[in-house]
Amino acid sequence: MSEWKEFREELMQDPDVKAAYDAHAADRELARAIIRQRMEQKITQQELAERMQVPQGNISRLESGSRTPTLETLRRAATALGVPLEIRFGSQTVALFDGKR
């Protein structure tokens, strides 16, 4: 096992660290979904940034999962990538963007 993995496992033994990590699971999932869509379309962070009309650094932070994106940011990303964006709240699904540019 790598030193990083060993270190991470050790950190996760601390209940406070694990709780903080778990609290940001949705942010990491959103980041992975955006990266996956961008990679499937074979576009760079810079190209996505241009489509969203934001600096490339914003895309880097968005994809790192280090910041919780606003609904507007998610809508702009979905629009730029041409993918639908929906949020499920209980049994109700709210369509924020239909995926058509």
C-alpha positions in Angstrom: 0.0 0.0 0.0 1.3 3.5 -0.8 2.3 5.9 1.9 -0.6 8.2 1.0 -3.2 5.4 1.4 -1.7 4.4 4.7 -1.8 8.0 5.9 -5.4 8.4 4.7 -6.5 5.2 6.5 -4.8 6.5 9.6 -6.6 9.8 9.3 -9.9 8.1 8.8 -9.6 6.5 12.2 -10.2 9.9 13.8 -14.0 10.2 14.1 -13.9 14.0 13.5 -11.8 13.7 10.4 -14.1 10.9 9.0 -17.2 13.0 9.8 -15.7 16.0 8.0 -14.7 13.8 5.0 -18.2 12.2 4.8 -19.9 15.6 5.0 -18.4 16.5 1.6 -19.2 13.2 -0.2 -21.8 14.9 -2.4 -19.3 17.6 -3.4 -16.8 14.9 -4.5 -19.6 13.0 -6.4 -20.6 16.2 -8.3 -16.9 16.9 -9.1 -16.5 13.4 -10.5 -19.7 13.7 -12.5 -18.5 16.9 -14.1 -15.0 15.5 -14.8 -16.6 12.4 -16.3 -18.8 14.5 -18.7 -15.9 16.7 -19.7 -13.6 13.8 -20.4 -16.3 12.0 -22.4 -16.6 15.0 -24.6 -12.8 15.3 -24.8 -12.7 18.9 -23.8 -10.1 20.6 -21.6 -10.8 22.6 -18.4 -10.0 25.7 -20.4 -12.6 24.8 -23.1 -15.2 24.2 -20.4 -14.3 27.5 -18.7 -14.7 29.3 -22.0 -18.1 27.7 -22.6 -19.2 28.7 -19.0 -17.5 32.1 -19.4 -15.5 31.7 -16.2 -11.7 31.6 -15.5 -10.1 28.1 -15.9 -9.2 28.2 -12.2 -12.9 28.1 -11.4 -13.2 24.8 -13.2 -10.1 23.4 -11.4 -11.7 24.3 -8.0 -15.0 22.9 -9.2 -13.5 19.6 -10.2 -11.3 19.3 -7.1 -14.5 19.1 -5.0 -12.9 21.7 -2.6 -15.9 24.0 -3.0 -19.6 23.4 -2.9 -21.0 24.6 -6.3 -24.1 26.8 -6.4 -27.1 25.7 -8.4 -26.3 28.4 -10.9 -22.8 27.0 -11.3 -24.2 23.5 -11.9 -26.7 24.9 -14.4 -23.9 26.7 -16.3 -21.8 23.5 -16.3 -24.8 21.4 -17.6 -25.5 24.0 -20.2 -21.9 24.1 -21.3 -21.7 20.4 -21.5 -25.1 19.9 -23.0 -26.3 17.5 -20.4 -29.5 17.4 -18.3 -29.4 18.6 -14.7 -32.0 17.3 -12.3 -32.3 17.4 -8.5 -34.3 14.8 -6.6 -35.9 16.1 -3.5 -37.8 13.2 -1.8 -40.1 11.7 -4.4 -40.0 14.9 -6.5 -37.6 15.5 -9.4 -36.8 19.1 -10.4 -35.4 19.6 -13.8 -33.0 22.5 -13.8 -31.8 22.1 -17.4 -33.0 19.7 -20.1 -29.6 19.2 -21.7 -30.4 21.0 -25.0 -28.2 24.0 -25.8 
